[in-house]
Amino acid sequence: MSFLEIYLQGLLLVLALMAILWVFSVFKANAGIVDPFWSLGFILSAAFYLLRSGDVGTRKLIVLALVVTWGVRL
């Protein structure tokens, strides 16, 4: 699988998550619902790309840990 295919799959995953959250916020009439979840997109995409890359090395795990720490902090 090429880099572009993996990138587009990750993009669609995050886009679907945010679209679902947006629809939920429209029904609840509260756009503030989306705010706590936007950083989840970074965590989700980092984990997705790590799993799709095939080989899980120490550097990749450190980058994932840093992204998770940053995303949870937000």
PDB file of N, H, CA, C and O in Angstrom:
ATOM      1  N   MET A   1       0.855  -1.172   0.000  1.00  0.00           N
ATOM      2  CA  MET A   1       0.000   0.000   0.000  1.00  0.00           C
ATOM      3  C   MET A   1       0.898   1.232   0.000  1.00  0.00           C
ATOM      4  O   MET A   1       1.889   1.286   0.729  1.00  0.00           O
ATOM      5  N   SER A   2       0.557   2.194  -0.800  1.00  0.00           N
ATOM      6  H   SER A   2      -0.247   2.150  -1.393  1.00  0.00           H
ATOM      7  CA  SER A   2       1.395   3.376  -0.937  1.00  0.00           C
ATOM      8  C   SER A   2       1.136   4.376   0.189  1.00  0.00           C
ATOM      9  O   SER A   2       0.139   4.297   0.907  1.00  0.00           O
ATOM     10  N   PHE A   3       2.065   5.313   0.315  1.00  0.00           N
ATOM     11  H   PHE A   3       2.875   5.377  -0.268  1.00  0.00           H
ATOM     12  CA  PHE A   3       1.958   6.358   1.321  1.00  0.00           C
ATOM     13  C   PHE A   3       0.673   7.161   1.141  1.00  0.00           C
ATOM     14  O   PHE A   3      -0.006   7.481   2.116  1.00  0.00           O
ATOM     15  N   LEU A   4       0.343   7.482  -0.103  1.00  0.00           N
ATOM     16  H   LEU A   4       0.895   7.222  -0.895  1.00  0.00           H
ATOM     17  CA  LEU A   4      -0.841   8.299  -0.368  1.00  0.00           C
ATOM     18  C   LEU A   4      -2.120   7.583   0.057  1.00  0.00           C
ATOM     19  O   LEU A   4      -3.028   8.212   0.601  1.00  0.00           O
ATOM     20  N   GLU A   5      -2.198   6.291  -0.182  1.00  0.00           N
ATOM     21  H   GLU A   5      -1.461   5.780  -0.624  1.00  0.00           H
ATOM     22  CA  GLU A   5      -3.383   5.532   0.219  1.00  0.00           C
ATOM     23  C   GLU A   5      -3.537   5.500   1.739  1.00  0.00           C
ATOM     24  O   GLU A   5      -4.639   5.667   2.260  1.00  0.00           O
ATOM     25  N   ILE A   6      -2.438   5.288   2.439  1.00  0.00           N
ATOM     26  H   ILE A   6      -1.542   5.153   2.016  1.00  0.00           H
ATOM     27  CA  ILE A   6      -2.493   5.274   3.902  1.00  0.00           C
ATOM     28  C   ILE A   6      -2.849   6.652   4.436  1.00  0.00           C
ATOM     29  O   ILE A   6      -3.636   6.773   5.375  1.00  0.00           O
ATOM     30  N   TYR A   7      -2.274   7.691   3.844  1.00  0.00           N
ATOM     31  H   TYR A   7      -1.634   7.593   3.081  1.00  0.00           H
ATOM     32  CA  TYR A   7      -2.570   9.062   4.257  1.00  0.00           C
ATOM     33  C   TYR A   7      -4.050   9.386   4.056  1.00  0.00           C
ATOM     34  O   TYR A   7      -4.682   9.965   4.939  1.00  0.00           O
ATOM     35  N   LEU A   8      -4.600   9.020   2.910  1.00  0.00           N
ATOM     36  H   LEU A   8      -4.086   8.550   2.192  1.00  0.00           H
ATOM     37  CA  LEU A   8      -6.009   9.303   2.639  1.00  0.00           C
ATOM     38  C   LEU A   8      -6.937   8.507   3.552  1.00  0.00           C
ATOM     39  O   LEU A   8      -7.995   9.005   3.937  1.00  0.00           O
ATOM     40  N   GLN A   9      -6.560   7.286   3.902  1.00  0.00           N
ATOM     41  H   GLN A   9      -5.700   6.881   3.589  1.00  0.00           H
ATOM     42  CA  GLN A   9      -7.365   6.501   4.841  1.00  0.00           C
ATOM     43  C   GLN A   9      -7.395   7.171   6.215  1.00  0.00           C
ATOM     44  O   GLN A   9      -8.447   7.245   6.850  1.00  0.00           O
ATOM     45  N   GLY A  10      -6.254   7.652   6.668  1.00  0.00           N
ATOM     46  H   GLY A  10      -5.399   7.592   6.152  1.00  0.00           H
ATOM     47  CA  GLY A  10      -6.197   8.368   7.949  1.00  0.00           C
ATOM     48  C   GLY A  10      -7.006   9.643   7.907  1.00  0.00           C
ATOM     49  O   GLY A  10      -7.694   9.985   8.869  1.00  0.00           O
ATOM     50  N   LEU A  11      -6.924  10.347   6.789  1.00  0.00           N
ATOM     51  H   LEU A  11      -6.366  10.069   6.007  1.00  0.00           H
ATOM     52  CA  LEU A  11      -7.698  11.577   6.624  1.00  0.00           C
ATOM     53  C   LEU A  11      -9.195  11.287   6.681  1.00  0.00           C
ATOM     54  O   LEU A  11      -9.942  12.009   7.342  1.00  0.00           O
ATOM     55  N   LEU A  12      -9.631  10.251   6.005  1.00  0.00           N
ATOM     56  H   LEU A  12      -9.024   9.664   5.469  1.00  0.00           H
ATOM     57  CA  LEU A  12     -11.048   9.884   6.019  1.00  0.00           C
ATOM     58  C   LEU A  12     -11.509   9.453   7.407  1.00  0.00           C
ATOM     59  O   LEU A  12     -12.644   9.723   7.797  1.00  0.00           O
ATOM     60  N   LEU A  13     -10.639   8.790   8.146  1.00  0.00           N
ATOM     61  H   LEU A  13      -9.716   8.571   7.829  1.00  0.00           H
ATOM     62  CA  LEU A  13     -10.971   8.372   9.502  1.00  0.00           C
ATOM     63  C   LEU A  13     -11.226   9.583  10.402  1.00  0.00           C
ATOM     64  O   LEU A  13     -12.228   9.635  11.115  1.00  0.00           O
ATOM     65  N   VAL A  14     -10.326  10.540  10.362  1.00  0.00           N
ATOM     66  H   VAL A  14      -9.512  10.498   9.783  1.00  0.00           H
ATOM     67  CA  VAL A  14     -10.478  11.739  11.190  1.00  0.00           C
ATOM     68  C   VAL A  14     -11.655  12.580  10.695  1.00  0.00           C
ATOM     69  O   VAL A  14     -12.402  13.137  11.500  1.00  0.00           O
ATOM     70  N   LEU A  15     -11.821  12.672   9.394  1.00  0.00           N
ATOM     71  H   LEU A  15     -11.214  12.219   8.740  1.00  0.00           H
ATOM     72  CA  LEU A  15     -12.946  13.420   8.830  1.00  0.00           C
ATOM     73  C   LEU A  15     -14.277  12.814   9.261  1.00  0.00           C
ATOM     74  O   LEU A  15     -15.212  13.544   9.591  1.00  0.00           O
ATOM     75  N   ALA A  16     -14.371  11.487   9.261  1.00  0.00           N
ATOM     76  H   ALA A  16     -13.611  10.894   8.993  1.00  0.00           H
ATOM     77  CA  ALA A  16     -15.604  10.825   9.691  1.00  0.00           C
ATOM     78  C   ALA A  16     -15.879  11.083  11.170  1.00  0.00           C
ATOM     79  O   ALA A  16     -17.018  11.346  11.553  1.00  0.00           O
ATOM     80  N   LEU A  17     -14.838  11.009  11.999  1.00  0.00           N
ATOM     81  H   LEU A  17     -13.913  10.795  11.688  1.00  0.00           H
ATOM     82  CA  LEU A  17     -15.006  11.287  13.427  1.00  0.00           C
ATOM     83  C   LEU A  17     -15.518  12.706  13.652  1.00  0.00           C
ATOM     84  O   LEU A  17     -16.461  12.914  14.416  1.00  0.00           O
ATOM     85  N   MET A  18     -14.909  13.663  12.999  1.00  0.00           N
ATOM     86  H   MET A  18     -14.143  13.493  12.379  1.00  0.00           H
ATOM     87  CA  MET A  18     -15.305  15.054  13.203  1.00  0.00           C
ATOM     88  C   MET A  18     -16.695  15.331  12.622  1.00  0.00           C
ATOM     89  O   MET A  18     -17.444  16.140  13.171  1.00  0.00           O
ATOM     90  N   ALA A  19     -17.040  14.671  11.524  1.00  0.00           N
ATOM     91  H   ALA A  19     -16.431  14.015  11.078  1.00  0.00           H
ATOM     92  CA  ALA A  19     -18.374  14.860  10.943  1.00  0.00           C
ATOM     93  C   ALA A  19     -19.451  14.302  11.873  1.00  0.00           C
ATOM     94  O   ALA A  19     -20.506  14.913  12.042  1.00  0.00           O
ATOM     95  N   ILE A  20     -19.187  13.155  12.468  1.00  0.00           N
ATOM     96  H   ILE A  20     -18.329  12.659  12.330  1.00  0.00           H
ATOM     97  CA  ILE A  20     -20.141  12.576  13.425  1.00  0.00           C
ATOM     98  C   ILE A  20     -20.316  13.501  14.627  1.00  0.00           C
ATOM     99  O   ILE A  20     -21.434  13.730  15.087  1.00  0.00           O
ATOM    100  N   LEU A  21     -19.208  14.027  15.129  1.00  0.00           N
ATOM    101  H   LEU A  21     -18.299  13.841  14.756  1.00  0.00           H
ATOM    102  CA  LEU A  21     -19.290  14.954  16.259  1.00  0.00           C
ATOM    103  C   LEU A  21     -20.023  16.236  15.890  1.00  0.00           C
ATOM    104  O   LEU A  21     -20.763  16.790  16.702  1.00  0.00           O
ATOM    105  N   TRP A  22     -19.814  16.709  14.652  1.00  0.00           N
ATOM    106  H   TRP A  22     -19.212  16.259  13.993  1.00  0.00           H
ATOM    107  CA  TRP A  22     -20.507  17.919  14.208  1.00  0.00           C
ATOM    108  C   TRP A  22     -22.017  17.683  14.138  1.00  0.00           C
ATOM    109  O   TRP A  22     -22.800  18.520  14.588  1.00  0.00           O
ATOM    110  N   VAL A  23     -22.426  16.536  13.569  1.00  0.00           N
ATOM    111  H   VAL A  23     -21.790  15.856  13.204  1.00  0.00           H
ATOM    112  CA  VAL A  23     -23.861  16.221  13.485  1.00  0.00           C
ATOM    113  C   VAL A  23     -24.455  16.132  14.885  1.00  0.00           C
ATOM    114  O   VAL A  23     -25.551  16.636  15.131  1.00  0.00           O
ATOM    115  N   PHE A  24     -23.737  15.495  15.797  1.00  0.00           N
ATOM    116  H   PHE A  24     -22.847  15.085  15.597  1.00  0.00           H
ATOM    117  CA  PHE A  24     -24.208  15.399  17.180  1.00  0.00           C
ATOM    118  C   PHE A  24     -24.351  16.787  17.804  1.00  0.00           C
ATOM    119  O   PHE A  24     -25.311  17.049  18.529  1.00  0.00           O
ATOM    120  N   SER A  25     -23.393  17.676  17.520  1.00  0.00           N
ATOM    121  H   SER A  25     -22.614  17.464  16.931  1.00  0.00           H
ATOM    122  CA  SER A  25     -23.470  19.023  18.086  1.00  0.00           C
ATOM    123  C   SER A  25     -24.625  19.822  17.492  1.00  0.00           C
ATOM    124  O   SER A  25     -25.198  20.673  18.173  1.00  0.00           O
ATOM    125  N   VAL A  26     -24.973  19.563  16.240  1.00  0.00           N
ATOM    126  H   VAL A  26     -24.507  18.871  15.687  1.00  0.00           H
ATOM    127  CA  VAL A  26     -26.116  20.247  15.625  1.00  0.00           C
ATOM    128  C   VAL A  26     -27.403  19.808  16.305  1.00  0.00           C
ATOM    129  O   VAL A  26     -28.266  20.638  16.594  1.00  0.00           O
ATOM    130  N   PHE A  27     -27.541  18.509  16.564  1.00  0.00           N
ATOM    131  H   PHE A  27     -26.841  17.835  16.329  1.00  0.00           H
ATOM    132  CA  PHE A  27     -28.753  18.016  17.221  1.00  0.00           C
ATOM    133  C   PHE A  27     -28.858  18.510  18.663  1.00  0.00           C
ATOM    134  O   PHE A  27     -29.957  18.768  19.155  1.00  0.00           O
ATOM    135  N   LYS A  28     -27.726  18.640  19.333  1.00  0.00           N
ATOM    136  H   LYS A  28     -26.833  18.430  18.933  1.00  0.00           H
ATOM    137  CA  LYS A  28     -27.730  19.143  20.714  1.00  0.00           C
ATOM    138  C   LYS A  28     -27.765  20.669  20.767  1.00  0.00           C
ATOM    139  O   LYS A  28     -27.930  21.247  21.841  1.00  0.00           O
ATOM    140  N   ALA A  29     -27.609  21.326  19.613  1.00  0.00           N
ATOM    141  H   ALA A  29     -27.474  20.856  18.741  1.00  0.00           H
ATOM    142  CA  ALA A  29     -27.565  22.790  19.517  1.00  0.00           C
ATOM    143  C   ALA A  29     -26.487  23.374  20.429  1.00  0.00           C
ATOM    144  O   ALA A  29     -26.694  24.389  21.093  1.00  0.00           O
ATOM    145  N   ASN A  30     -25.327  22.702  20.443  1.00  0.00           N
ATOM    146  H   ASN A  30     -25.160  21.878  19.903  1.00  0.00           H
ATOM    147  CA  ASN A  30     -24.217  23.141  21.272  1.00  0.00           C
ATOM    148  C   ASN A  30     -22.913  22.832  20.532  1.00  0.00           C
ATOM    149  O   ASN A  30     -22.457  21.689  20.518  1.00  0.00           O
ATOM    150  N   ALA A  31     -22.323  23.851  19.921  1.00  0.00           N
ATOM    151  H   ALA A  31     -22.694  24.779  19.932  1.00  0.00           H
ATOM    152  CA  ALA A  31     -21.095  23.647  19.159  1.00  0.00           C
ATOM    153  C   ALA A  31     -19.900  23.404  20.062  1.00  0.00           C
ATOM    154  O   ALA A  31     -18.857  22.955  19.588  1.00  0.00           O
ATOM    155  N   GLY A  32     -20.024  23.686  21.335  1.00  0.00           N
ATOM    156  H   GLY A  32     -20.871  24.051  21.720  1.00  0.00           H
ATOM    157  CA  GLY A  32     -18.931  23.472  22.277  1.00  0.00           C
ATOM    158  C   GLY A  32     -18.639  22.009  22.543  1.00  0.00           C
ATOM    159  O   GLY A  32     -17.620  21.691  23.156  1.00  0.00           O
ATOM    160  N   ILE A  33     -19.502  21.112  22.100  1.00  0.00           N
ATOM    161  H   ILE A  33     -20.330  21.371  21.602  1.00  0.00           H
ATOM    162  CA  ILE A  33     -19.290  19.679  22.285  1.00  0.00           C
ATOM    163  C   ILE A  33     -18.059  19.219  21.513  1.00  0.00           C
ATOM    164  O   ILE A  33     -17.343  18.325  21.964  1.00  0.00           O
ATOM    165  N   VAL A  34     -17.811  19.816  20.368  1.00  0.00           N
ATOM    166  H   VAL A  34     -18.392  20.542  20.001  1.00  0.00           H
ATOM    167  CA  VAL A  34     -16.725  19.383  19.493  1.00  0.00           C
ATOM    168  C   VAL A  34     -15.362  19.770  20.071  1.00  0.00           C
ATOM    169  O   VAL A  34     -14.373  19.081  19.816  1.00  0.00           O
ATOM    170  N   ASP A  35     -15.292  20.834  20.826  1.00  0.00           N
ATOM    171  H   ASP A  35     -16.094  21.393  21.033  1.00  0.00           H
ATOM    172  CA  ASP A  35     -14.010  21.350  21.318  1.00  0.00           C
ATOM    173  C   ASP A  35     -13.167  20.335  22.083  1.00  0.00           C
ATOM    174  O   ASP A  35     -11.973  20.230  21.803  1.00  0.00           O
ATOM    175  N   PRO A  36     -13.716  19.589  23.027  1.00  0.00           N
ATOM    176  CA  PRO A  36     -12.854  18.629  23.747  1.00  0.00           C
ATOM    177  C   PRO A  36     -12.375  17.463  22.884  1.00  0.00           C
ATOM    178  O   PRO A  36     -11.411  16.785  23.241  1.00  0.00           O
ATOM    179  N   PHE A  37     -13.033  17.226  21.762  1.00  0.00           N
ATOM    180  H   PHE A  37     -13.816  17.776  21.472  1.00  0.00           H
ATOM    181  CA  PHE A  37     -12.731  16.043  20.964  1.00  0.00           C
ATOM    182  C   PHE A  37     -11.813  16.309  19.775  1.00  0.00           C
ATOM    183  O   PHE A  37     -11.378  15.361  19.122  1.00  0.00           O
ATOM    184  N   TRP A  38     -11.505  17.576  19.475  1.00  0.00           N
ATOM    185  H   TRP A  38     -11.859  18.346  20.006  1.00  0.00           H
ATOM    186  CA  TRP A  38     -10.698  17.808  18.279  1.00  0.00           C
ATOM    187  C   TRP A  38      -9.276  17.301  18.458  1.00  0.00           C
ATOM    188  O   TRP A  38      -8.640  16.896  17.485  1.00  0.00           O
ATOM    189  N   SER A  39      -8.768  17.316  19.682  1.00  0.00           N
ATOM    190  H   SER A  39      -9.284  17.645  20.472  1.00  0.00           H
ATOM    191  CA  SER A  39      -7.422  16.783  19.895  1.00  0.00           C
ATOM    192  C   SER A  39      -7.398  15.259  19.789  1.00  0.00           C
ATOM    193  O   SER A  39      -6.336  14.672  19.579  1.00  0.00           O
ATOM    194  N   LEU A  40      -8.546  14.621  19.930  1.00  0.00           N
ATOM    195  H   LEU A  40      -9.408  15.098  20.100  1.00  0.00           H
ATOM    196  CA  LEU A  40      -8.636  13.180  19.744  1.00  0.00           C
ATOM    197  C   LEU A  40      -8.285  12.790  18.303  1.00  0.00           C
ATOM    198  O   LEU A  40      -7.801  11.686  18.054  1.00  0.00           O
ATOM    199  N   GLY A  41      -8.530  13.697  17.369  1.00  0.00           N
ATOM    200  H   GLY A  41      -8.923  14.594  17.572  1.00  0.00           H
ATOM    201  CA  GLY A  41      -8.168  13.443  15.973  1.00  0.00           C
ATOM    202  C   GLY A  41      -6.684  13.238  15.783  1.00  0.00           C
ATOM    203  O   GLY A  41      -6.270  12.400  14.982  1.00  0.00           O
ATOM    204  N   PHE A  42      -5.871  13.999  16.514  1.00  0.00           N
ATOM    205  H   PHE A  42      -6.208  14.680  17.165  1.00  0.00           H
ATOM    206  CA  PHE A  42      -4.420  13.834  16.428  1.00  0.00           C
ATOM    207  C   PHE A  42      -3.993  12.488  16.997  1.00  0.00           C
ATOM    208  O   PHE A  42      -3.157  11.795  16.418  1.00  0.00           O
ATOM    209  N   ILE A  43      -4.572  12.128  18.127  1.00  0.00           N
ATOM    210  H   ILE A  43      -5.252  12.691  18.597  1.00  0.00           H
ATOM    211  CA  ILE A  43      -4.237  10.851  18.757  1.00  0.00           C
ATOM    212  C   ILE A  43      -4.664   9.691  17.857  1.00  0.00           C
ATOM    213  O   ILE A  43      -3.911   8.739  17.652  1.00  0.00           O
ATOM    214  N   LEU A  44      -5.863   9.785  17.333  1.00  0.00           N
ATOM    215  H   LEU A  44      -6.475  10.558  17.500  1.00  0.00           H
ATOM    216  CA  LEU A  44      -6.383   8.741  16.461  1.00  0.00           C
ATOM    217  C   LEU A  44      -5.541   8.590  15.200  1.00  0.00           C
ATOM    218  O   LEU A  44      -5.230   7.471  14.790  1.00  0.00           O
ATOM    219  N   SER A  45      -5.172   9.708  14.583  1.00  0.00           N
ATOM    220  H   SER A  45      -5.425  10.617  14.915  1.00  0.00           H
ATOM    221  CA  SER A  45      -4.377   9.611  13.363  1.00  0.00           C
ATOM    222  C   SER A  45      -2.966   9.104  13.649  1.00  0.00           C
ATOM    223  O   SER A  45      -2.424   8.335  12.855  1.00  0.00           O
ATOM    224  N   ALA A  46      -2.361   9.514  14.757  1.00  0.00           N
ATOM    225  H   ALA A  46      -2.801  10.139  15.402  1.00  0.00           H
ATOM    226  CA  ALA A  46      -1.023   9.026  15.094  1.00  0.00           C
ATOM    227  C   ALA A  46      -1.044   7.522  15.339  1.00  0.00           C
ATOM    228  O   ALA A  46      -0.152   6.808  14.881  1.00  0.00           O
ATOM    229  N   ALA A  47      -2.051   7.034  16.055  1.00  0.00           N
ATOM    230  H   ALA A  47      -2.776   7.614  16.427  1.00  0.00           H
ATOM    231  CA  ALA A  47      -2.164   5.601  16.307  1.00  0.00           C
ATOM    232  C   ALA A  47      -2.455   4.840  15.012  1.00  0.00           C
ATOM    233  O   ALA A  47      -1.922   3.751  14.795  1.00  0.00           O
ATOM    234  N   PHE A  48      -3.289   5.405  14.164  1.00  0.00           N
ATOM    235  H   PHE A  48      -3.722   6.289  14.340  1.00  0.00           H
ATOM    236  CA  PHE A  48      -3.611   4.768  12.888  1.00  0.00           C
ATOM    237  C   PHE A  48      -2.369   4.645  12.017  1.00  0.00           C
ATOM    238  O   PHE A  48      -2.102   3.582  11.457  1.00  0.00           O
ATOM    239  N   TYR A  49      -1.609   5.731  11.900  1.00  0.00           N
ATOM    240  H   TYR A  49      -1.826   6.595  12.355  1.00  0.00           H
ATOM    241  CA  TYR A  49      -0.413   5.697  11.066  1.00  0.00           C
ATOM    242  C   TYR A  49       0.642   4.769  11.647  1.00  0.00           C
ATOM    243  O   TYR A  49       1.377   4.126  10.897  1.00  0.00           O
ATOM    244  N   LEU A  50       0.728   4.690  12.956  1.00  0.00           N
ATOM    245  H   LEU A  50       0.131   5.213  13.565  1.00  0.00           H
ATOM    246  CA  LEU A  50       1.672   3.759  13.574  1.00  0.00           C
ATOM    247  C   LEU A  50       1.308   2.320  13.227  1.00  0.00           C
ATOM    248  O   LEU A  50       2.177   1.525  12.869  1.00  0.00           O
ATOM    249  N   LEU A  51       0.038   1.991  13.331  1.00  0.00           N
ATOM    250  H   LEU A  51      -0.668   2.637  13.622  1.00  0.00           H
ATOM    251  CA  LEU A  51      -0.393   0.632  13.041  1.00  0.00           C
ATOM    252  C   LEU A  51      -0.278   0.289  11.559  1.00  0.00           C
ATOM    253  O   LEU A  51       0.030  -0.850  11.207  1.00  0.00           O
ATOM    254  N   ARG A  52      -0.520   1.261  10.697  1.00  0.00           N
ATOM    255  H   ARG A  52      -0.770   2.186  10.983  1.00  0.00           H
ATOM    256  CA  ARG A  52      -0.466   1.013   9.258  1.00  0.00           C
ATOM    257  C   ARG A  52       0.956   1.011   8.714  1.00  0.00           C
ATOM    258  O   ARG A  52       1.181   0.534   7.602  1.00  0.00           O
ATOM    259  N   SER A  53       1.907   1.523   9.455  1.00  0.00           N
ATOM    260  H   SER A  53       1.725   1.911  10.359  1.00  0.00           H
ATOM    261  CA  SER A  53       3.281   1.609   8.948  1.00  0.00           C
ATOM    262  C   SER A  53       3.959   0.247   8.894  1.00  0.00           C
ATOM    263  O   SER A  53       4.949   0.075   8.184  1.00  0.00           O
ATOM    264  N   GLY A  54       3.440  -0.710   9.631  1.00  0.00           N
ATOM    265  H   GLY A  54       2.636  -0.571  10.208  1.00  0.00           H
ATOM    266  CA  GLY A  54       3.985  -2.053   9.565  1.00  0.00           C
ATOM    267  C   GLY A  54       4.970  -2.361  10.672  1.00  0.00           C
ATOM    268  O   GLY A  54       4.720  -3.245  11.491  1.00  0.00           O
ATOM    269  N   ASP A  55       6.073  -1.660  10.712  1.00  0.00           N
ATOM    270  H   ASP A  55       6.277  -0.942  10.047  1.00  0.00           H
ATOM    271  CA  ASP A  55       7.074  -1.938  11.742  1.00  0.00           C
ATOM    272  C   ASP A  55       6.950  -0.917  12.868  1.00  0.00           C
ATOM    273  O   ASP A  55       6.948   0.292  12.641  1.00  0.00           O
ATOM    274  N   VAL A  56       6.847  -1.430  14.067  1.00  0.00           N
ATOM    275  H   VAL A  56       6.848  -2.413  14.252  1.00  0.00           H
ATOM    276  CA  VAL A  56       6.692  -0.568  15.247  1.00  0.00           C
ATOM    277  C   VAL A  56       8.049  -0.513  15.936  1.00  0.00           C
ATOM    278  O   VAL A  56       8.494  -1.474  16.565  1.00  0.00           O
ATOM    279  N   GLY A  57       8.687   0.637  15.797  1.00  0.00           N
ATOM    280  H   GLY A  57       8.325   1.417  15.287  1.00  0.00           H
ATOM    281  CA  GLY A  57       9.990   0.811  16.419  1.00  0.00           C
ATOM    282  C   GLY A  57       9.900   1.717  17.636  1.00  0.00           C
ATOM    283  O   GLY A  57       8.843   2.255  17.967  1.00  0.00           O
ATOM    284  N   THR A  58      11.035   1.865  18.283  1.00  0.00           N
ATOM    285  H   THR A  58      11.894   1.428  18.014  1.00  0.00           H
ATOM    286  CA  THR A  58      11.088   2.683  19.495  1.00  0.00           C
ATOM    287  C   THR A  58      10.764   4.137  19.201  1.00  0.00           C
ATOM    288  O   THR A  58      10.025   4.775  19.951  1.00  0.00           O
ATOM    289  N   ARG A  59      11.313   4.668  18.112  1.00  0.00           N
ATOM    290  H   ARG A  59      11.913   4.151  17.502  1.00  0.00           H
ATOM    291  CA  ARG A  59      11.040   6.068  17.769  1.00  0.00           C
ATOM    292  C   ARG A  59       9.566   6.309  17.519  1.00  0.00           C
ATOM    293  O   ARG A  59       9.008   7.314  17.960  1.00  0.00           O
ATOM    294  N   LYS A  60       8.942   5.394  16.815  1.00  0.00           N
ATOM    295  H   LYS A  60       9.396   4.578  16.456  1.00  0.00           H
ATOM    296  CA  LYS A  60       7.520   5.558  16.515  1.00  0.00           C
ATOM    297  C   LYS A  60       6.674   5.507  17.786  1.00  0.00           C
ATOM    298  O   LYS A  60       5.697   6.244  17.913  1.00  0.00           O
ATOM    299  N   LEU A  61       7.043   4.654  18.707  1.00  0.00           N
ATOM    300  H   LEU A  61       7.838   4.056  18.603  1.00  0.00           H
ATOM    301  CA  LEU A  61       6.321   4.587  19.980  1.00  0.00           C
ATOM    302  C   LEU A  61       6.522   5.861  20.804  1.00  0.00           C
ATOM    303  O   LEU A  61       5.599   6.324  21.474  1.00  0.00           O
ATOM    304  N   ILE A  62       7.721   6.421  20.752  1.00  0.00           N
ATOM    305  H   ILE A  62       8.471   6.045  20.208  1.00  0.00           H
ATOM    306  CA  ILE A  62       7.980   7.676  21.463  1.00  0.00           C
ATOM    307  C   ILE A  62       7.158   8.804  20.855  1.00  0.00           C
ATOM    308  O   ILE A  62       6.577   9.613  21.578  1.00  0.00           O
ATOM    309  N   VAL A  63       7.110   8.860  19.526  1.00  0.00           N
ATOM    310  H   VAL A  63       7.583   8.204  18.939  1.00  0.00           H
ATOM    311  CA  VAL A  63       6.303   9.893  18.867  1.00  0.00           C
ATOM    312  C   VAL A  63       4.834   9.718  19.223  1.00  0.00           C
ATOM    313  O   VAL A  63       4.144  10.701  19.495  1.00  0.00           O
ATOM    314  N   LEU A  64       4.350   8.492  19.226  1.00  0.00           N
ATOM    315  H   LEU A  64       4.911   7.694  19.005  1.00  0.00           H
ATOM    316  CA  LEU A  64       2.954   8.253  19.613  1.00  0.00           C
ATOM    317  C   LEU A  64       2.713   8.688  21.057  1.00  0.00           C
ATOM    318  O   LEU A  64       1.695   9.313  21.353  1.00  0.00           O
ATOM    319  N   ALA A  65       3.630   8.366  21.945  1.00  0.00           N
ATOM    320  H   ALA A  65       4.457   7.858  21.705  1.00  0.00           H
ATOM    321  CA  ALA A  65       3.477   8.768  23.347  1.00  0.00           C
ATOM    322  C   ALA A  65       3.457  10.288  23.487  1.00  0.00           C
ATOM    323  O   ALA A  65       2.686  10.827  24.281  1.00  0.00           O
ATOM    324  N   LEU A  66       4.294  10.978  22.725  1.00  0.00           N
ATOM    325  H   LEU A  66       4.920  10.540  22.080  1.00  0.00           H
ATOM    326  CA  LEU A  66       4.302  12.443  22.769  1.00  0.00           C
ATOM    327  C   LEU A  66       3.003  13.034  22.228  1.00  0.00           C
ATOM    328  O   LEU A  66       2.475  13.999  22.780  1.00  0.00           O
ATOM    329  N   VAL A  67       2.495  12.453  21.153  1.00  0.00           N
ATOM    330  H   VAL A  67       2.924  11.668  20.705  1.00  0.00           H
ATOM    331  CA  VAL A  67       1.231  12.942  20.569  1.00  0.00           C
ATOM    332  C   VAL A  67       0.081  12.685  21.537  1.00  0.00           C
ATOM    333  O   VAL A  67      -0.784  13.543  21.714  1.00  0.00           O
ATOM    334  N   VAL A  68       0.064  11.507  22.166  1.00  0.00           N
ATOM    335  H   VAL A  68       0.767  10.810  22.022  1.00  0.00           H
ATOM    336  CA  VAL A  68      -0.989  11.198  23.137  1.00  0.00           C
ATOM    337  C   VAL A  68      -0.919  12.151  24.321  1.00  0.00           C
ATOM    338  O   VAL A  68      -1.944  12.644  24.790  1.00  0.00           O
ATOM    339  N   THR A  69       0.295  12.410  24.804  1.00  0.00           N
ATOM    340  H   THR A  69       1.129  12.009  24.423  1.00  0.00           H
ATOM    341  CA  THR A  69       0.458  13.343  25.927  1.00  0.00           C
ATOM    342  C   THR A  69      -0.028  14.727  25.552  1.00  0.00           C
ATOM    343  O   THR A  69      -0.733  15.374  26.327  1.00  0.00           O
ATOM    344  N   TRP A  70       0.343  15.186  24.370  1.00  0.00           N
ATOM    345  H   TRP A  70       0.916  14.661  23.740  1.00  0.00           H
ATOM    346  CA  TRP A  70      -0.078  16.507  23.922  1.00  0.00           C
ATOM    347  C   TRP A  70      -1.591  16.562  23.710  1.00  0.00           C
ATOM    348  O   TRP A  70      -2.239  17.538  24.087  1.00  0.00           O
ATOM    349  N   GLY A  71      -2.155  15.507  23.104  1.00  0.00           N
ATOM    350  H   GLY A  71      -1.629  14.714  22.797  1.00  0.00           H
ATOM    351  CA  GLY A  71      -3.595  15.488  22.852  1.00  0.00           C
ATOM    352  C   GLY A  71      -4.414  15.440  24.112  1.00  0.00           C
ATOM    353  O   GLY A  71      -5.452  16.095  24.205  1.00  0.00           O
ATOM    354  N   VAL A  72      -3.964  14.669  25.091  1.00  0.00           N
ATOM    355  H   VAL A  72      -3.121  14.137  25.015  1.00  0.00           H
ATOM    356  CA  VAL A  72      -4.690  14.589  26.365  1.00  0.00           C
ATOM    357  C   VAL A  72      -4.583  15.915  27.115  1.00  0.00           C
ATOM    358  O   VAL A  72      -5.532  16.339  27.776  1.00  0.00           O
ATOM    359  N   ARG A  73      -3.428  16.565  27.010  1.00  0.00           N
ATOM    360  H   ARG A  73      -2.657  16.221  26.474  1.00  0.00           H
ATOM    361  CA  ARG A  73      -3.242  17.843  27.671  1.00  0.00           C
ATOM    362  C   ARG A  73      -4.205  18.890  27.138  1.00  0.00           C
ATOM    363  O   ARG A  73      -4.677  19.749  27.883  1.00  0.00           O
ATOM    364  N   LEU A  74      -4.499  18.816  25.831  1.00  0.00           N
ATOM    365  H   LEU A  74      -4.116  18.118  25.225  1.00  0.00           H
ATOM    366  CA  LEU A  74      -5.421  19.793  25.257  1.00  0.00           C
ATOM    367  C   LEU A  74      -6.818  19.555  25.761  1.00  0.00           C
ATOM    368  O   LEU A  74      -7.740  20.281  25.388  1.00  0.00           O
TER     369      LEU A  74
END
